[in-house]
Amino acid sequence: MALDITAVHTALRDLIDPNTGKDYLSSRSARNIRVDGADVSLDIELGYPARTQIESIRRAVIDTIRTIPGTGNVSVDVRVNIVPHTVQRGLKPLPGVRNIIAIASGKGGVGKSTTAVNLALALADEGASVGLLDADIYGPSQPQMLGLAGQRPDSRDGTSMDPLRAHGLQAMSIGFMIDVDSPMVWRGPMVTQALEQLLKQTNWQDVDYLLVDMPPGTGDTQLTLAQKVPVTGAVIVTTPQDIALIDARKGLKMFEKVGIPILGVVENMSLHICTKCGHEEPIFGEGGGQRMCRDYGTELLGSLPLERSIRELTDSGLPTVVGAPESRAAEIYRQIARRIAVKVAERAKDMTSRFPNIVVENS
């Protein structure tokens, strides 16, 4: 007796994706559903990287369909398809880059660069192709964090540069081109021009996500970047402290004014963990990130501890996600990264490449 495909649809409608919170049928993740007698086959297409979870998702779908009476063999193929998503009006996605995510903060000292590099590594760990652009001209820190200090990018044509690579990431920074002790005494226009060159003259190679470690603040440089760089979404990094939150709110508002969606907020240094006894204490306050998200209708993506090992590993060129992959902090970074990828996947897809250029000529 042939299996009713409606029963398969019902089963998929009742099964929730653990990362999106949506069922596989209404979200159109379930594709190519085929019933041949009692046998069922289908594809599950995820819009976010999930290498560490693909097998558990596949097994959950198979087990759910097998609860249908009379089911025979069940074949499920889970695959990932990361596509470009819409950016600010008037801008087009960067060649070689599907999605740009700005990692920003209203002020320095909140751990934005540490957060950016670990989120980039977490996305790469899930199977995505990831680039990291260090946009802090005055204080580039990614060369040290990635263990690339002292290295220089190659240029095959004299006008563009190949990104350096570390831990599976493609990386570019002004720090690759200057001496570590040389101060950058540049005015705003020179900084903006340098950043545009770093972004557009780097040979990014088939990048799913390019994370931009933004300079702190909300001045002319940050505003120009937000207006000229095609950004899919922004993540705001803050601490629970009231002083940090004042500036983080300003950063959030800046992105809103230029039409860049806020993907969410990361609360850094939410708890201090004593290295001797493990005691946890909220030395910078409690609930600040959650209150900010509630006030602005956005999502708290996750909270990270103030932990000495995070600093030590990052200074050594082995950030937490690769230096201590089994640690509690590494798992939090991975959870935040997966949530960011899901939020990007929920954005409208960029359709510009599907439309031909129409040229009208007078004959």
C-alpha positions as CSV (number, residue, x, y, z in Angstrom):
1,M,0.0,0.0,0.0
2,A,1.4,3.4,-1.0
3,L,2.2,5.9,1.7
4,D,0.1,9.1,1.7
5,I,2.4,12.1,1.1
6,T,0.1,14.2,3.2
7,A,1.2,12.2,6.2
8,V,4.8,13.1,5.4
9,H,3.9,16.7,5.1
10,T,2.2,16.6,8.5
11,A,5.2,15.0,10.1
12,L,7.5,17.6,8.7
13,R,5.2,20.4,9.9
14,D,5.4,19.0,13.4
15,L,9.2,18.8,13.4
16,I,11.0,22.0,14.5
17,D,14.4,23.1,13.3
18,P,16.4,23.5,16.6
19,N,18.2,26.6,15.3
20,T,15.4,28.5,13.5
21,G,12.5,27.5,15.7
22,K,10.4,26.9,12.6
23,D,9.1,23.7,11.1
24,Y,10.7,22.2,8.0
25,L,7.7,22.3,5.8
26,S,6.4,25.9,6.2
27,S,9.9,27.3,6.2
28,R,10.4,25.5,2.8
29,S,13.5,23.7,4.1
30,A,12.0,20.4,3.1
31,R,12.4,20.0,-0.7
32,N,12.1,17.3,-3.3
33,I,9.7,15.2,-1.2
34,R,9.1,11.9,-3.0
35,V,7.1,8.9,-2.0
36,D,7.6,5.6,-3.8
37,G,5.2,3.0,-2.4
38,A,6.2,2.9,1.3
39,D,9.6,4.5,0.8
40,V,10.3,8.2,1.4
41,S,13.1,10.4,0.3
42,L,13.6,14.2,0.7
43,D,16.2,16.9,1.0
44,I,16.5,19.4,3.9
45,E,18.1,22.7,2.8
46,L,19.5,24.9,5.5
47,G,20.3,28.5,4.9
48,Y,22.9,28.6,7.6
49,P,26.1,26.6,8.2
50,A,25.6,23.7,10.6
51,R,28.3,21.1,10.0
52,T,28.3,20.0,13.7
53,Q,24.5,19.5,13.6
54,I,23.8,18.0,10.2
55,E,23.8,14.4,11.3
56,S,21.5,15.1,14.3
57,I,19.1,17.0,12.1
58,R,19.1,14.2,9.5
59,R,18.5,11.6,12.2
60,A,15.6,13.6,13.7
61,V,13.9,13.9,10.3
62,I,14.3,10.2,9.6
63,D,13.0,9.2,13.1
64,T,10.0,11.5,12.7
65,I,9.0,10.1,9.3
66,R,9.4,6.5,10.5
67,T,6.6,7.1,13.1
68,I,4.2,7.1,10.2
69,P,2.5,3.7,10.1
70,G,3.6,1.6,7.1
71,T,6.7,3.6,6.3
72,G,9.5,1.7,4.6
73,N,13.0,3.0,3.8
74,V,13.6,6.7,4.6
75,S,16.4,8.7,2.8
76,V,17.2,12.2,3.9
77,D,19.9,14.4,2.5
78,V,20.8,17.5,4.6
79,R,22.7,20.2,2.7
80,V,23.6,23.9,3.3
81,N,23.0,26.7,0.8
82,I,24.2,30.1,1.9
83,V,23.0,32.9,-0.5
84,P,23.5,36.7,-0.7
85,H,21.0,38.8,1.2
86,T,19.8,42.3,0.7
87,V,21.9,45.3,1.7
88,Q,21.4,49.1,2.0
89,R,19.5,50.7,-0.9
90,G,21.7,51.7,-3.7
91,L,24.5,49.3,-2.9
92,K,25.3,45.9,-4.4
93,P,27.0,42.9,-2.7
94,L,30.8,42.8,-2.9
95,P,32.2,40.5,-5.6
96,G,33.4,37.3,-4.0
97,V,31.4,38.0,-0.8
98,R,27.8,36.8,-0.2
99,N,27.1,38.6,3.1
100,I,28.9,41.3,5.2
101,I,28.3,41.4,8.9
102,A,29.5,44.5,10.9
103,I,30.7,43.7,14.4
104,A,30.5,47.1,16.2
105,S,30.5,48.8,19.5
106,G,29.8,52.3,20.7
107,K,33.1,52.5,22.5
108,G,36.4,50.7,22.8
109,G,37.4,48.3,25.6
110,V,34.3,46.1,25.5
111,G,36.0,43.1,23.8
112,K,34.6,43.7,20.3
113,S,37.7,42.5,18.4
114,T,37.9,39.4,20.6
115,T,34.3,38.7,19.9
116,A,34.7,39.3,16.2
117,V,37.5,36.9,15.7
118,N,35.9,34.1,17.8
119,L,32.6,34.5,15.9
120,A,34.4,34.3,12.6
121,L,36.2,31.1,13.7
122,A,32.9,29.6,15.0
123,L,31.2,30.2,11.6
124,A,34.2,28.6,9.9
125,D,34.0,25.7,12.3
126,E,30.4,25.1,11.2
127,G,31.6,24.8,7.6
128,A,31.2,28.3,6.2
129,S,33.7,30.2,4.1
130,V,34.6,33.2,6.3
131,G,36.6,36.4,5.9
132,L,37.6,38.8,8.6
133,L,38.4,42.5,7.8
134,D,40.1,44.4,10.6
135,A,38.6,47.9,10.0
136,D,40.3,49.5,13.1
137,I,42.9,51.6,11.3
138,Y,44.2,53.3,14.5
139,G,44.4,50.1,16.5
140,P,44.5,47.0,14.4
141,S,44.6,43.9,16.6
142,Q,43.6,41.0,14.4
143,P,47.1,40.2,13.1
144,Q,48.1,39.5,16.7
145,M,44.9,37.6,17.5
146,L,45.2,35.4,14.5
147,G,49.0,34.7,14.9
148,L,49.8,36.6,11.7
149,A,51.8,39.5,13.2
150,G,54.7,40.5,10.9
151,Q,53.3,38.8,7.8
152,R,52.5,40.7,4.6
153,P,49.9,40.1,1.9
154,D,50.9,39.2,-1.6
155,S,49.8,41.1,-4.7
156,R,49.9,39.3,-8.0
157,D,48.9,42.3,-10.2
158,G,50.2,45.3,-8.2
159,T,46.7,46.6,-7.5
160,S,44.9,44.0,-5.4
161,M,45.9,41.9,-2.5
162,D,45.4,38.3,-1.5
163,P,44.1,37.8,2.0
164,L,46.3,36.1,4.6
165,R,44.9,32.8,6.0
166,A,44.8,31.5,9.6
167,H,42.7,28.8,11.2
168,G,40.6,28.5,8.1
169,L,39.8,32.3,7.8
170,Q,40.7,34.8,5.1
171,A,42.0,37.9,6.8
172,M,43.0,41.5,5.9
173,S,44.2,44.3,8.1
174,I,46.1,47.5,7.8
175,G,48.3,45.9,10.5
176,F,49.7,43.6,7.9
177,M,51.2,46.6,6.1
178,I,52.6,48.8,8.9
179,D,55.1,48.3,11.7
180,V,53.5,47.3,14.9
181,D,55.0,50.4,16.7
182,S,54.0,52.9,14.0
183,P,51.1,55.2,15.0
184,M,48.5,55.9,12.3
185,V,48.3,59.8,12.4
186,W,45.7,60.0,9.6
187,R,42.7,62.2,9.4
188,G,39.2,60.9,8.7
189,P,39.2,61.0,4.8
190,M,42.5,59.0,4.7
191,V,41.2,56.4,7.1
192,T,38.0,56.0,5.0
193,Q,39.9,55.7,1.8
194,A,42.3,53.1,3.3
195,L,39.3,51.0,4.6
196,E,37.6,51.1,1.2
197,Q,40.8,49.9,-0.4
198,L,41.2,47.1,2.1
199,L,37.7,46.0,1.5
200,K,37.4,46.3,-2.2
201,Q,41.0,45.6,-3.3
202,T,41.3,42.3,-1.4
203,N,40.7,39.2,-3.4
204,W,38.1,37.7,-1.2
205,Q,37.5,34.1,-2.5
206,D,34.0,32.8,-2.4
207,V,33.2,34.1,1.1
208,D,29.9,33.2,2.7
209,Y,30.3,35.7,5.6
210,L,32.8,38.6,5.8
211,L,32.9,39.9,9.4
212,V,34.1,43.5,9.6
213,D,35.7,44.3,13.0
214,M,34.5,48.0,13.0
215,P,36.4,50.8,14.7
216,P,34.8,51.8,18.0
217,G,32.6,54.8,18.1
218,T,30.0,56.5,15.9
219,G,32.0,59.2,14.2
220,D,32.6,60.2,10.6
221,T,34.6,57.1,9.8
222,Q,32.0,54.7,11.1
223,L,29.2,56.6,9.4
224,T,31.0,56.6,6.0
225,L,31.6,52.9,6.3
226,A,28.0,52.2,7.1
227,Q,26.9,54.2,4.1
228,K,29.4,52.8,1.5
229,V,29.9,49.2,2.6
230,P,27.1,46.8,1.5
231,V,26.2,45.3,4.9
232,T,23.7,42.5,5.4
233,G,23.4,43.2,9.2
234,A,25.2,44.5,12.3
235,V,26.0,43.0,15.7
236,I,26.5,45.3,18.6
237,V,28.9,44.3,21.3
238,T,28.6,45.8,24.8
239,T,29.2,45.0,28.4
240,P,26.4,45.2,31.1
241,Q,27.9,48.4,32.5
242,D,25.7,51.5,32.1
243,I,28.5,53.6,30.7
244,A,29.1,51.1,27.9
245,L,25.4,50.7,27.2
246,I,25.0,54.5,26.6
247,D,27.5,54.3,23.7
248,A,26.2,50.9,22.5
249,R,22.8,52.4,22.1
250,K,24.3,55.2,19.9
251,G,26.0,52.6,17.7
252,L,22.7,50.8,17.3
253,K,20.9,54.0,16.3
254,M,23.6,54.8,13.8
255,F,23.0,51.6,11.9
256,E,19.3,52.0,12.0
257,K,19.6,55.5,10.5
258,V,21.5,54.2,7.5
259,G,19.1,51.3,6.9
260,I,21.3,48.4,8.2
261,P,19.3,45.9,10.2
262,I,20.5,45.0,13.7
263,L,21.0,41.2,14.0
264,G,21.3,41.4,17.7
265,V,23.4,42.3,20.7
266,V,26.3,40.4,22.3
267,E,26.8,41.1,26.0
268,N,30.5,40.6,26.8
269,M,32.1,40.3,30.3
270,S,28.7,39.5,31.8
271,L,30.2,37.4,34.6
272,H,33.7,37.3,36.1
273,I,34.9,33.8,36.7
274,C,37.6,33.4,39.4
275,T,40.4,31.2,38.1
276,K,41.1,29.9,41.6
277,C,37.7,28.9,42.9
278,G,35.3,29.3,39.9
279,H,33.2,31.8,41.7
280,E,31.0,33.9,39.3
281,E,30.3,37.5,40.0
282,P,28.6,40.2,37.7
283,I,31.2,42.9,38.4
284,F,30.0,45.1,35.5
285,G,26.4,44.8,36.5
286,E,23.5,42.6,35.4
287,G,20.9,42.5,32.7
288,G,22.1,45.6,30.8
289,G,22.2,43.9,27.4
290,Q,18.8,42.4,27.9
291,R,17.3,45.8,28.8
292,M,18.8,47.4,25.8
293,C,17.4,44.6,23.5
294,R,14.0,45.1,25.1
295,D,14.1,48.9,24.6
296,Y,15.0,48.6,20.9
297,G,13.1,45.4,19.9
298,T,16.2,43.4,19.1
299,E,17.6,40.1,20.3
300,L,20.2,39.3,22.9
301,L,22.3,36.8,21.0
302,G,24.3,35.6,24.0
303,S,26.3,36.6,27.0
304,L,30.0,35.9,27.4
305,P,32.1,35.6,30.6
306,L,35.0,37.7,31.7
307,E,37.6,34.9,31.8
308,R,41.3,35.2,31.9
309,S,41.8,32.3,29.4
310,I,39.9,34.2,26.7
311,R,42.5,37.0,26.9
312,E,45.5,34.7,27.2
313,L,44.4,32.5,24.2
314,T,43.6,35.5,22.0
315,D,47.0,37.2,22.8
316,S,48.8,34.0,21.8
317,G,47.2,33.9,18.4
318,L,44.9,31.0,19.2
319,P,41.5,32.5,20.1
320,T,39.2,30.5,22.3
321,V,37.2,28.7,19.6
322,V,40.4,27.1,18.2
323,G,42.6,27.3,21.3
324,A,40.1,25.7,23.7
325,P,37.3,24.3,21.5
326,E,35.8,22.2,24.3
327,S,35.5,25.1,26.8
328,R,32.3,26.7,27.9
329,A,33.2,30.0,26.3
330,A,33.9,28.3,22.9
331,E,30.4,26.8,23.0
332,I,28.8,30.1,23.7
333,Y,30.7,31.7,20.8
334,R,29.4,28.8,18.6
335,Q,25.8,29.3,19.8
336,I,26.0,33.0,19.0
337,A,27.5,32.5,15.6
338,R,24.8,30.0,14.7
339,R,22.1,32.4,15.8
340,I,23.7,35.2,13.7
341,A,23.8,33.0,10.6
342,V,20.1,32.1,11.2
343,K,19.2,35.8,11.5
344,V,21.1,36.5,8.2
345,A,19.3,33.6,6.5
346,E,15.9,35.1,7.5
347,R,16.7,38.3,5.7
348,A,15.3,38.9,2.2
349,K,17.5,37.3,-0.5
350,D,19.4,39.5,-2.9
351,M,17.9,39.0,-6.4
352,T,20.0,41.5,-8.4
353,S,22.1,38.8,-10.0
354,R,19.0,37.1,-11.5
355,F,18.0,40.1,-13.5
356,P,19.7,41.0,-16.7
357,N,21.1,44.5,-17.3
358,I,18.8,46.3,-19.8
359,V,20.4,48.9,-22.0
360,V,18.3,51.2,-24.1
361,E,20.1,52.7,-27.1
362,N,18.9,55.2,-29.6
363,S,18.9,53.7,-33.1
